[in-house]
Amino acid sequence: MDRFGLNGLLSLVKMEQTDQTVFAIGQDINLLGLDLSTDSQILKKLPSPWAETSRSEVEPYFTLPESIRSENIIPLPEPCDSKIQSFSDETLFYIFYMKPRDTLQEYAARELVARNWRYHKDIQVWLTKDSNVEPVLISQDVEKGVYIFFDPHNWEKIKKEFVLHYSSVQA
């Protein structure tokens, strides 16, 4: 609290170069390297930061070149839609884990689901059924079988027996 009270004014009185002094007194605009001579263009474009202007005066006037107008540009197909199907599982896992909250993460997750990978919400890993072993249905929403898990920490696929609750899997 001292820097905002009387003790804070001490550095201002002594003219010490602190952030508070510069903020309170201001800074010499000539030290910023601006050319402020009478024929300078900056004075014509910035009469005062407090000058009352309408919105149309503030926004610059510009035109787009004819070559880049939207009606002249041919839209290209989304590159992810056409290429993501050719990626390996490991590449899709890399995209999923390294691009959080990105559109690419969603594309990778959709492709993994299309390849029968499922995301387990509780243990937060991807898993898929082993095609060589048929799972045994324990109850209506629980099955036991051999599953292949993708371990993102060791970056490998691990095969192990597991009891799967369907409510824990996000498709």
N, CA and C atoms as an extended XYZ file, in Angstrom:
513
Properties=species:S:1:pos:R:3:atomname:S:1:resname:S:1:resid:I:1 pbc="F F F"
N         0.816       -1.201        0.000 N   MET     1
C         0.000        0.000        0.000 CA  MET     1
C         0.851        1.252        0.000 C   MET     1
N         2.145        1.132        0.412 N   ASP     2
C         2.985        2.319        0.502 CA  ASP     2
C         3.221        2.974       -0.851 C   ASP     2
N         3.290        2.192       -1.909 N   ARG     3
C         3.606        2.805       -3.197 CA  ARG     3
C         2.446        3.610       -3.760 C   ARG     3
N         1.237        3.456       -3.192 N   PHE     4
C         0.098        4.245       -3.630 CA  PHE     4
C        -0.214        5.395       -2.658 C   PHE     4
N         0.510        5.458       -1.558 N   GLY     5
C         0.292        6.519       -0.583 CA  GLY     5
C         1.367        7.588       -0.699 C   GLY     5
N         1.683        8.223        0.422 N   LEU     6
C         2.683        9.291        0.426 CA  LEU     6
C         4.073        8.764        0.096 C   LEU     6
N         4.399        7.571        0.551 N   ASN     7
C         5.710        7.000        0.226 CA  ASN     7
C         5.844        6.750       -1.275 C   ASN     7
N         4.749        6.501       -1.940 N   GLY     8
C         4.779        6.305       -3.382 CA  GLY     8
C         5.081        7.583       -4.126 C   GLY     8
N         4.720        8.727       -3.550 N   LEU     9
C         5.014       10.009       -4.184 CA  LEU     9
C         6.491       10.382       -4.096 C   LEU     9
N         7.229        9.740       -3.183 N   LEU    10
C         8.637       10.059       -3.006 CA  LEU    10
C         9.437        9.802       -4.277 C   LEU    10
N         9.186        8.675       -4.945 N   SER    11
C         9.898        8.402       -6.193 CA  SER    11
C         9.481        9.387       -7.278 C   SER    11
N         8.247        9.870       -7.225 N   LEU    12
C         7.773       10.862       -8.190 CA  LEU    12
C         8.457       12.210       -7.974 C   LEU    12
N         8.629       12.580       -6.709 N   VAL    13
C         9.290       13.850       -6.390 CA  VAL    13
C        10.770       13.790       -6.754 C   VAL    13
N        11.406       12.655       -6.502 N   LYS    14
C        12.825       12.502       -6.812 CA  LYS    14
C        13.072       12.278       -8.300 C   LYS    14
N        11.981       12.110       -9.089 N   MET    15
C        12.058       11.884      -10.534 CA  MET    15
C        12.848       10.615      -10.873 C   MET    15
N        12.665        9.570      -10.071 N   GLU    16
C        13.293        8.287      -10.368 CA  GLU    16
C        12.598        7.674      -11.581 C   GLU    16
N        13.329        6.947      -12.383 N   GLN    17
C        12.770        6.347      -13.590 CA  GLN    17
C        12.123        5.000      -13.249 C   GLN    17
N        10.909        5.061      -12.753 N   THR    18
C        10.135        3.852      -12.481 CA  THR    18
C         8.887        3.875      -13.356 C   THR    18
N         8.201        2.748      -13.404 N   ASP    19
C         6.983        2.671      -14.208 CA  ASP    19
C         5.919        3.636      -13.699 C   ASP    19
N         5.825        3.796      -12.376 N   GLN    20
C         4.825        4.689      -11.818 CA  GLN    20
C         5.116        6.142      -12.186 C   GLN    20
N         6.403        6.527      -12.194 N   THR    21
C         6.763        7.899      -12.543 CA  THR    21
C         6.442        8.177      -14.003 C   THR    21
N         6.796        7.258      -14.878 N   VAL    22
C         6.524        7.439      -16.301 CA  VAL    22
C         5.023        7.506      -16.543 C   VAL    22
N         4.270        6.703      -15.836 N   PHE    23
C         2.816        6.720      -16.000 CA  PHE    23
C         2.201        8.011      -15.476 C   PHE    23
N         2.717        8.507      -14.355 N   ALA    24
C         2.147        9.711      -13.755 CA  ALA    24
C         2.529       10.973      -14.528 C   ALA    24
N         3.762       11.087      -14.929 N   ILE    25
C         4.236       12.306      -15.590 CA  ILE    25
C         4.084       12.203      -17.098 C   ILE    25
N         4.321       11.022      -17.637 N   GLY    26
C         4.300       10.837      -19.081 CA  GLY    26
C         5.704       10.690      -19.609 C   GLY    26
N         5.809       10.560      -20.904 N   GLN    27
C         7.108       10.359      -21.523 CA  GLN    27
C         7.252       11.330      -22.685 C   GLN    27
N         8.469       11.771      -22.897 N   ASP    28
C         8.742       12.676      -24.010 CA  ASP    28
C         8.592       11.904      -25.309 C   ASP    28
N         7.656       12.342      -26.146 N   ILE    29
C         7.360       11.615      -27.387 CA  ILE    29
C         8.509       11.720      -28.385 C   ILE    29
N         9.354       12.721      -28.243 N   ASN    30
C        10.516       12.841      -29.118 CA  ASN    30
C        11.515       11.714      -28.889 C   ASN    30
N        11.516       11.122      -27.669 N   LEU    31
C        12.424       10.019      -27.372 CA  LEU    31
C        11.999        8.723      -28.044 C   LEU    31
N        10.783        8.668      -28.564 N   LEU    32
C        10.290        7.458      -29.222 CA  LEU    32
C        10.745        7.346      -30.674 C   LEU    32
N        11.436        8.347      -31.178 N   GLY    33
C        11.951        8.294      -32.533 CA  GLY    33
C        10.966        8.764      -33.585 C   GLY    33
N         9.932        9.459      -33.200 N   LEU    34
C         8.962        9.964      -34.159 CA  LEU    34
C         9.412       11.315      -34.709 C   LEU    34
N         9.184       11.524      -35.994 N   ASP    35
C         9.510       12.798      -36.628 CA  ASP    35
C         8.317       13.730      -36.434 C   ASP    35
N         8.454       14.718      -35.598 N   LEU    36
C         7.359       15.622      -35.286 CA  LEU    36
C         7.565       17.006      -35.881 C   LEU    36
N         8.304       17.084      -36.975 N   SER    37
C         8.497       18.381      -37.630 CA  SER    37
C         7.166       18.846      -38.222 C   SER    37
N         7.113       20.089      -38.620 N   THR    38
C         5.846       20.673      -39.074 CA  THR    38
C         5.320       20.035      -40.348 C   THR    38
N         6.183       19.489      -41.197 N   ASP    39
C         5.697       18.862      -42.424 CA  ASP    39
C         5.538       17.345      -42.268 C   ASP    39
N         5.526       16.841      -41.075 N   SER    40
C         5.401       15.408      -40.820 CA  SER    40
C         3.984       14.919      -41.107 C   SER    40
N         3.878       13.733      -41.658 N   GLN    41
C         2.578       13.151      -41.985 CA  GLN    41
C         1.847       12.633      -40.744 C   GLN    41
N         2.590       12.303      -39.687 N   ILE    42
C         1.954       11.738      -38.492 CA  ILE    42
C         1.011       12.738      -37.833 C   ILE    42
N         1.345       14.029      -37.898 N   LEU    43
C         0.488       15.033      -37.271 CA  LEU    43
C        -0.815       15.209      -38.043 C   LEU    43
N        -0.800       14.942      -39.335 N   LYS    44
C        -2.017       15.050      -40.135 CA  LYS    44
C        -2.942       13.855      -39.887 C   LYS    44
N        -2.345       12.701      -39.569 N   LYS    45
C        -3.145       11.485      -39.369 CA  LYS    45
C        -3.578       11.312      -37.921 C   LYS    45
N        -2.877       11.930      -36.975 N   LEU    46
C        -3.199       11.789      -35.564 CA  LEU    46
C        -3.235       13.166      -34.926 C   LEU    46
N        -4.352       13.894      -35.083 N   PRO    47
C        -4.403       15.222      -34.491 CA  PRO    47
C        -4.391       15.167      -32.970 C   PRO    47
N        -5.103       14.211      -32.382 N   SER    48
C        -5.129       14.063      -30.938 CA  SER    48
C        -5.791       12.728      -30.614 C   SER    48
N        -5.317       12.029      -29.611 N   PRO    49
C        -5.989       10.777      -29.244 CA  PRO    49
C        -7.384       11.007      -28.666 C   PRO    49
N        -7.662       12.243      -28.248 N   TRP    50
C        -8.958       12.545      -27.655 CA  TRP    50
C        -9.900       13.259      -28.623 C   TRP    50
N        -9.500       13.390      -29.871 N   ALA    51
C       -10.333       14.086      -30.849 CA  ALA    51
C       -11.600       13.273      -31.104 C   ALA    51
N       -12.725       13.941      -31.137 N   GLU    52
C       -13.990       13.294      -31.413 CA  GLU    52
C       -14.090       13.004      -32.906 C   GLU    52
N       -14.274       11.762      -33.246 N   THR    53
C       -14.398       11.374      -34.654 CA  THR    53
C       -15.544       10.402      -34.791 C   THR    53
N       -16.055       10.305      -35.979 N   SER    54
C       -17.073        9.291      -36.237 CA  SER    54
C       -16.364        7.997      -36.600 C   SER    54
N       -17.102        6.899      -36.598 N   ARG    55
C       -16.512        5.597      -36.886 CA  ARG    55
C       -15.975        5.535      -38.312 C   ARG    55
N       -16.648        6.182      -39.249 N   SER    56
C       -16.192        6.137      -40.637 CA  SER    56
C       -14.862        6.871      -40.825 C   SER    56
N       -14.562        7.848      -39.977 N   GLU    57
C       -13.286        8.543      -40.076 CA  GLU    57
C       -12.143        7.710      -39.514 C   GLU    57
N       -12.446        6.820      -38.567 N   VAL    58
C       -11.414        6.019      -37.933 CA  VAL    58
C       -11.017        4.840      -38.814 C   VAL    58
N       -11.977        4.206      -39.455 N   GLU    59
C       -11.674        3.049      -40.281 CA  GLU    59
C       -11.036        3.504      -41.584 C   GLU    59
N        -9.914        2.882      -41.957 N   PRO    60
C        -9.233        3.303      -43.177 CA  PRO    60
C       -10.015        2.868      -44.421 C   PRO    60
N        -9.879        3.642      -45.459 N   TYR    61
C       -10.505        3.302      -46.728 CA  TYR    61
C        -9.533        2.437      -47.517 C   TYR    61
N        -9.998        1.315      -47.987 N   PHE    62
C        -9.147        0.438      -48.783 CA  PHE    62
C       -10.013       -0.311      -49.790 C   PHE    62
N        -9.369       -0.829      -50.799 N   THR    63
C       -10.039       -1.666      -51.793 CA  THR    63
C        -9.231       -2.940      -51.963 C   THR    63
N        -9.934       -4.023      -52.217 N   LEU    64
C        -9.271       -5.287      -52.471 CA  LEU    64
C        -8.892       -5.372      -53.944 C   LEU    64
N        -7.713       -5.883      -54.234 N   PRO    65
C        -7.371       -6.089      -55.630 CA  PRO    65
C        -8.321       -7.112      -56.271 C   PRO    65
N        -8.551       -6.969      -57.538 N   GLU    66
C        -9.488       -7.832      -58.258 CA  GLU    66
C        -9.086       -9.305      -58.174 C   GLU    66
N        -7.783       -9.566      -58.122 N   SER    67
C        -7.312      -10.953      -58.157 CA  SER    67
C        -7.624      -11.737      -56.887 C   SER    67
N        -7.853      -11.062      -55.768 N   ILE    68
C        -8.090      -11.802      -54.525 CA  ILE    68
C        -9.505      -11.653      -54.004 C   ILE    68
N       -10.403      -11.168      -54.786 N   ARG    69
C       -11.796      -11.094      -54.352 CA  ARG    69
C       -12.376      -12.495      -54.280 C   ARG    69
N       -13.313      -12.695      -53.361 N   SER    70
C       -13.822      -14.034      -53.075 CA  SER    70
C       -14.514      -14.676      -54.264 C   SER    70
N       -15.112      -13.899      -55.150 N   GLU    71
C       -15.795      -14.513      -56.285 CA  GLU    71
C       -14.807      -15.053      -57.320 C   GLU    71
N       -13.537      -14.627      -57.248 N   ASN    72
C       -12.531      -15.098      -58.201 CA  ASN    72
C       -11.722      -16.282      -57.670 C   ASN    72
N       -11.894      -16.626      -56.405 N   ILE    73
C       -11.114      -17.695      -55.794 CA  ILE    73
C       -11.912      -18.992      -55.860 C   ILE    73
N       -11.286      -20.042      -56.350 N   ILE    74
C       -11.929      -21.351      -56.434 CA  ILE    74
C       -11.705      -22.052      -55.095 C   ILE    74
N       -12.768      -22.445      -54.411 N   PRO    75
C       -12.574      -23.110      -53.117 CA  PRO    75
C       -11.960      -24.497      -53.306 C   PRO    75
N       -10.987      -24.796      -52.476 N   LEU    76
C       -10.337      -26.100      -52.518 CA  LEU    76
C       -11.009      -27.025      -51.511 C   LEU    76
N       -10.979      -28.332      -51.756 N   PRO    77
C       -11.558      -29.238      -50.760 CA  PRO    77
C       -10.746      -29.200      -49.473 C   PRO    77
N       -11.408      -29.471      -48.379 N   GLU    78
C       -10.746      -29.465      -47.075 CA  GLU    78
C        -9.642      -30.514      -47.087 C   GLU    78
N        -8.389      -30.129      -46.828 N   PRO    79
C        -7.291      -31.090      -46.936 CA  PRO    79
C        -7.392      -32.235      -45.935 C   PRO    79
N        -7.956      -31.988      -44.768 N   CYS    80
C        -8.056      -33.051      -43.762 CA  CYS    80
C        -9.012      -34.149      -44.197 C   CYS    80
N       -10.112      -33.773      -44.820 N   ASP    81
C       -11.104      -34.766      -45.221 CA  ASP    81
C       -10.534      -35.755      -46.223 C   ASP    81
N        -9.712      -35.280      -47.131 N   SER    82
C        -9.220      -36.153      -48.190 CA  SER    82
C        -7.975      -36.927      -47.790 C   SER    82
N        -7.172      -36.419      -46.860 N   LYS    83
C        -5.894      -37.055      -46.544 CA  LYS    83
C        -5.890      -37.847      -45.246 C   LYS    83
N        -6.766      -37.523      -44.323 N   ILE    84
C        -6.673      -38.127      -42.988 CA  ILE    84
C        -6.945      -39.625      -43.019 C   ILE    84
N        -7.672      -40.085      -44.009 N   GLN    85
C        -7.957      -41.519      -44.119 CA  GLN    85
C        -6.712      -42.328      -44.474 C   GLN    85
N        -5.725      -41.685      -45.064 N   SER    86
C        -4.509      -42.397      -45.450 CA  SER    86
C        -3.461      -42.446      -44.341 C   SER    86
N        -3.700      -41.747      -43.220 N   PHE    87
C        -2.740      -41.727      -42.124 CA  PHE    87
C        -2.767      -43.039      -41.350 C   PHE    87
N        -1.634      -43.402      -40.765 N   SER    88
C        -1.574      -44.585      -39.911 CA  SER    88
C        -2.228      -44.282      -38.565 C   SER    88
N        -2.483      -45.337      -37.796 N   ASP    89
C        -3.076      -45.146      -36.471 CA  ASP    89
C        -2.179      -44.287      -35.585 C   ASP    89
N        -0.870      -44.517      -35.640 N   GLU    90
C         0.063      -43.770      -34.799 CA  GLU    90
C         0.034      -42.278      -35.148 C   GLU    90
N        -0.099      -41.965      -36.435 N   THR    91
C        -0.179      -40.560      -36.843 CA  THR    91
C        -1.465      -39.930      -36.328 C   THR    91
N        -2.556      -40.681      -36.373 N   LEU    92
C        -3.828      -40.173      -35.865 CA  LEU    92
C        -3.758      -39.951      -34.352 C   LEU    92
N        -3.099      -40.864      -33.635 N   PHE    93
C        -2.924      -40.666      -32.191 CA  PHE    93
C        -2.050      -39.448      -31.915 C   PHE    93
N        -1.022      -39.254      -32.728 N   TYR    94
C        -0.170      -38.079      -32.561 CA  TYR    94
C        -0.996      -36.807      -32.732 C   TYR    94
N        -1.811      -36.760      -33.771 N   ILE    95
C        -2.650      -35.579      -34.002 CA  ILE    95
C        -3.616      -35.383      -32.842 C   ILE    95
N        -4.222      -36.484      -32.375 N   PHE    96
C        -5.200      -36.389      -31.292 CA  PHE    96
C        -4.569      -35.829      -30.019 C   PHE    96
N        -3.400      -36.327      -29.639 N   TYR    97
C        -2.804      -35.923      -28.374 CA  TYR    97
C        -2.001      -34.621      -28.466 C   TYR    97
N        -1.507      -34.269      -29.640 N   MET    98
C        -0.671      -33.080      -29.756 CA  MET    98
C        -1.421      -31.849      -30.241 C   MET    98
N        -2.661      -31.983      -30.629 N   LYS    99
C        -3.455      -30.846      -31.100 CA  LYS    99
C        -4.731      -30.724      -30.278 C   LYS    99
N        -4.616      -30.521      -28.948 N   PRO   100
C        -5.836      -30.431      -28.137 CA  PRO   100
C        -6.667      -29.207      -28.499 C   PRO   100
N        -7.968      -29.375      -28.438 N   ARG   101
C        -8.945      -28.311      -28.732 CA  ARG   101
C        -8.758      -27.711      -30.128 C   ARG   101
N        -8.397      -28.567      -31.076 N   ASP   102
C        -8.175      -28.127      -32.442 CA  ASP   102
C        -9.091      -28.926      -33.361 C   ASP   102
N        -9.355      -28.373      -34.529 N   THR   103
C       -10.174      -29.077      -35.501 CA  THR   103
C        -9.497      -30.373      -35.929 C   THR   103
N        -8.169      -30.366      -36.006 N   LEU   104
C        -7.445      -31.580      -36.388 CA  LEU   104
C        -7.663      -32.699      -35.372 C   LEU   104
N        -7.792      -32.352      -34.102 N   GLN   105
C        -8.051      -33.371      -33.085 CA  GLN   105
C        -9.399      -34.035      -33.337 C   GLN   105
N       -10.381      -33.255      -33.716 N   GLU   106
C       -11.697      -33.810      -34.003 CA  GLU   106
C       -11.656      -34.705      -35.236 C   GLU   106
N       -10.945      -34.281      -36.279 N   TYR   107
C       -10.808      -35.116      -37.476 CA  TYR   107
C       -10.132      -36.444      -37.145 C   TYR   107
N        -9.069      -36.393      -36.337 N   ALA   108
C        -8.355      -37.610      -35.956 CA  ALA   108
C        -9.256      -38.531      -35.131 C   ALA   108
N       -10.027      -37.957      -34.208 N   ALA   109
C       -10.928      -38.774      -33.386 CA  ALA   109
C       -11.997      -39.438      -34.245 C   ALA   109
N       -12.544      -38.719      -35.205 N   ARG   110
C       -13.556      -39.306      -36.091 CA  ARG   110
C       -12.984      -40.461      -36.907 C   ARG   110
N       -11.766      -40.293      -37.391 N   GLU   111
C       -11.151      -41.361      -38.176 CA  GLU   111
C       -10.818      -42.565      -37.309 C   GLU   111
N       -10.382      -42.332      -36.073 N   LEU   112
C       -10.118      -43.451      -35.160 CA  LEU   112
C       -11.396      -44.218      -34.853 C   LEU   112
N       -12.493      -43.516      -34.650 N   VAL   113
C       -13.784      -44.175      -34.406 CA  VAL   113
C       -14.201      -44.959      -35.640 C   VAL   113
N       -13.945      -44.426      -36.821 N   ALA   114
C       -14.274      -45.145      -38.057 CA  ALA   114
C       -13.443      -46.417      -38.191 C   ALA   114
N       -12.289      -46.459      -37.571 N   ARG   115
C       -11.427      -47.653      -37.582 CA  ARG   115
C       -11.678      -48.548      -36.367 C   ARG   115
N       -12.807      -48.371      -35.701 N   ASN   116
C       -13.257      -49.173      -34.551 CA  ASN   116
C       -12.436      -48.951      -33.285 C   ASN   116
N       -11.764      -47.841      -33.155 N   TRP   117
C       -11.150      -47.454      -31.894 CA  TRP   117
C       -12.201      -46.706      -31.083 C   TRP   117
N       -12.205      -46.898      -29.770 N   ARG   118
C       -13.130      -46.217      -28.878 CA  ARG   118
C       -12.334      -45.564      -27.759 C   ARG   118
N       -12.822      -44.424      -27.297 N   TYR   119
C       -12.139      -43.697      -26.227 CA  TYR   119
C       -12.795      -44.045      -24.899 C   TYR   119
N       -12.005      -44.568      -23.963 N   HIS   120
C       -12.504      -44.929      -22.627 CA  HIS   120
C       -12.441      -43.687      -21.750 C   HIS   120
N       -13.604      -43.218      -21.293 N   LYS   121
C       -13.681      -41.954      -20.558 CA  LYS   121
C       -13.040      -42.029      -19.174 C   LYS   121
N       -13.107      -43.180      -18.528 N   ASP   122
C       -12.595      -43.289      -17.162 CA  ASP   122
C       -11.063      -43.367      -17.123 C   ASP   122
N       -10.485      -44.229      -17.938 N   ILE   123
C        -9.016      -44.364      -17.928 CA  ILE   123
C        -8.353      -43.504      -18.999 C   ILE   123
N        -9.141      -42.840      -19.816 N   GLN   124
C        -8.710      -41.856      -20.804 CA  GLN   124
C        -7.649      -42.382      -21.763 C   GLN   124
N        -7.965      -43.515      -22.377 N   VAL   125
C        -7.122      -44.094      -23.427 CA  VAL   125
C        -8.006      -44.619      -24.543 C   VAL   125
N        -7.415      -44.796      -25.696 N   TRP   126
C        -8.106      -45.394      -26.832 CA  TRP   126
C        -7.950      -46.906      -26.759 C   TRP   126
N        -9.006      -47.630      -27.133 N   LEU   127
C        -8.950      -49.080      -27.146 CA  LEU   127
C        -9.778      -49.623      -28.301 C   LEU   127
N        -9.440      -50.839      -28.701 N   THR   128
C       -10.193      -51.536      -29.735 CA  THR   128
C       -10.182      -53.022      -29.419 C   THR   128
N       -11.154      -53.747      -29.944 N   LYS   129
C       -11.217      -55.189      -29.711 CA  LYS   129
C       -10.137      -55.885      -30.510 C   LYS   129
N        -9.579      -56.955      -29.916 N   ASP   130
C        -8.653      -57.805      -30.653 CA  ASP   130
C        -9.482      -58.669      -31.595 C   ASP   130
N        -9.172      -58.636      -32.868 N   SER   131
C        -9.993      -59.355      -33.852 CA  SER   131
C        -9.833      -60.863      -33.764 C   SER   131
N        -8.783      -61.360      -33.080 N   ASN   132
C        -8.554      -62.803      -32.976 CA  ASN   132
C        -9.343      -63.451      -31.839 C   ASN   132
N        -9.810      -62.660      -30.862 N   VAL   133
C       -10.501      -63.200      -29.692 CA  VAL   133
C       -11.888      -62.568      -29.603 C   VAL   133
N       -12.914      -63.402      -29.533 N   GLU   134
C       -14.286      -62.910      -29.411 CA  GLU   134
C       -14.588      -62.610      -27.943 C   GLU   134
N       -15.084      -61.392      -27.618 N   PRO   135
C       -15.392      -61.068      -26.214 CA  PRO   135
C       -16.612      -61.845      -25.706 C   PRO   135
N       -16.643      -62.057      -24.387 N   VAL   136
C       -17.739      -62.768      -23.729 CA  VAL   136
C       -18.649      -61.738      -23.078 C   VAL   136
N       -19.935      -61.813      -23.362 N   LEU   137
C       -20.906      -60.875      -22.793 CA  LEU   137
C       -21.241      -61.314      -21.375 C   LEU   137
N       -20.930      -60.468      -20.377 N   ILE   138
C       -21.186      -60.776      -18.972 CA  ILE   138
C       -22.600      -60.354      -18.598 C   ILE   138
N       -22.989      -59.161      -18.972 N   SER   139
C       -24.357      -58.687      -18.760 CA  SER   139
C       -24.731      -57.849      -19.978 C   SER   139
N       -25.850      -57.142      -19.876 N   GLN   140
C       -26.343      -56.399      -21.026 CA  GLN   140
C       -25.384      -55.289      -21.460 C   GLN   140
N       -24.676      -54.682      -20.513 N   ASP   141
C       -23.781      -53.581      -20.863 CA  ASP   141
C       -22.340      -53.790      -20.402 C   ASP   141
N       -21.954      -55.057      -20.150 N   VAL   142
C       -20.592      -55.371      -19.725 CA  VAL   142
C       -20.101      -56.583      -20.508 C   VAL   142
N       -18.866      -56.501      -21.012 N   GLU   143
C       -18.273      -57.653      -21.688 CA  GLU   143
C       -16.816      -57.793      -21.275 C   GLU   143
N       -16.318      -59.018      -21.393 N   LYS   144
C       -14.934      -59.326      -21.037 CA  LYS   144
C       -14.263      -59.898      -22.274 C   LYS   144
N       -13.086      -59.364      -22.569 N   GLY   145
C       -12.376      -59.842      -23.738 CA  GLY   145
C       -10.960      -59.307      -23.773 C   GLY   145
N       -10.305      -59.571      -24.885 N   VAL   146
C        -8.951      -59.077      -25.086 CA  VAL   146
C        -9.045      -57.813      -25.939 C   VAL   146
N        -8.436      -56.748      -25.432 N   TYR   147
C        -8.497      -55.448      -26.101 CA  TYR   147
C        -7.087      -54.934      -26.350 C   TYR   147
N        -6.965      -54.109      -27.354 N   ILE   148
C        -5.705      -53.449      -27.652 CA  ILE   148
C        -5.843      -51.995      -27.206 C   ILE   148
N        -4.978      -51.588      -26.297 N   PHE   149
C        -4.977      -50.230      -25.762 CA  PHE   149
C        -3.820      -49.460      -26.382 C   PHE   149
N        -4.040      -48.177      -26.637 N   PHE   150
C        -2.926      -47.328      -27.060 CA  PHE   150
C        -2.450      -46.551      -25.853 C   PHE   150
N        -1.186      -46.780      -25.474 N   ASP   151
C        -0.581      -46.105      -24.332 CA  ASP   151
C         0.128      -44.845      -24.824 C   ASP   151
N        -0.419      -43.635      -24.535 N   PRO   152
C         0.203      -42.410      -25.047 CA  PRO   152
C         1.517      -42.048      -24.345 C   PRO   152
N         1.769      -42.606      -23.172 N   HIS   153
C         2.998      -42.288      -22.443 CA  HIS   153
C         4.200      -43.033      -23.025 C   HIS   153
N         4.005      -44.306      -23.394 N   ASN   154
C         5.079      -45.102      -23.989 CA  ASN   154
C         4.955      -45.194      -25.506 C   ASN   154
N         3.894      -44.665      -26.035 N   TRP   155
C         3.603      -44.614      -27.468 CA  TRP   155
C         3.663      -46.005      -28.086 C   TRP   155
N         2.835      -46.898      -27.517 N   GLU   156
C         2.785      -48.263      -28.022 CA  GLU   156
C         1.394      -48.839      -27.808 C   GLU   156
N         1.109      -49.887      -28.576 N   LYS   157
C        -0.161      -50.607      -28.438 CA  LYS   157
C         0.071      -51.780      -27.499 C   LYS   157
N        -0.822      -51.936      -26.524 N   ILE   158
C        -0.705      -52.985      -25.515 CA  ILE   158
C        -1.940      -53.854      -25.591 C   ILE   158
N        -1.739      -55.166      -25.644 N   LYS   159
C        -2.845      -56.112      -25.701 CA  LYS   159
C        -3.021      -56.724      -24.316 C   LYS   159
N        -4.252      -56.643      -23.771 N   LYS   160
C        -4.511      -57.250      -22.465 CA  LYS   160
C        -5.989      -57.562      -22.302 C   LYS   160
N        -6.267      -58.463      -21.352 N   GLU   161
C        -7.644      -58.849      -21.055 CA  GLU   161
C        -8.266      -57.751      -20.195 C   GLU   161
N        -9.548      -57.454      -20.468 N   PHE   162
C       -10.167      -56.297      -19.835 CA  PHE   162
C       -11.668      -56.514      -19.751 C   PHE   162
N       -12.269      -56.013      -18.666 N   VAL   163
C       -13.723      -56.014      -18.522 CA  VAL   163
C       -14.211      -54.622      -18.917 C   VAL   163
N       -15.027      -54.576      -19.959 N   LEU   164
C       -15.451      -53.296      -20.534 CA  LEU   164
C       -16.902      -53.015      -20.194 C   LEU   164
N       -17.143      -51.854      -19.598 N   HIS   165
C       -18.503      -51.364      -19.373 CA  HIS   165
C       -18.820      -50.421      -20.514 C   HIS   165
N       -19.906      -50.677      -21.216 N   TYR   166
C       -20.250      -49.866      -22.393 CA  TYR   166
C       -20.482      -48.399      -22.041 C   TYR   166
N       -20.912      -48.128      -20.822 N   SER   167
C       -21.190      -46.736      -20.430 CA  SER   167
C       -19.897      -45.914      -20.298 C   SER   167
N       -18.760      -46.581      -20.160 N   SER   168
C       -17.475      -45.884      -20.017 CA  SER   168
C       -16.828      -45.572      -21.347 C   SER   168
N       -17.378      -46.093      -22.426 N   VAL   169
C       -16.760      -45.938      -23.741 CA  VAL   169
C       -17.520      -44.896      -24.520 C   VAL   169
N       -16.787      -43.994      -25.131 N   GLN   170
C       -17.379      -42.948      -25.953 CA  GLN   170
C       -17.139      -43.326      -27.416 C   GLN   170
N       -18.223      -43.435      -28.144 N   ALA   171
C       -18.079      -43.822      -29.555 CA  ALA   171
C       -18.013      -42.604      -30.448 C   ALA   171
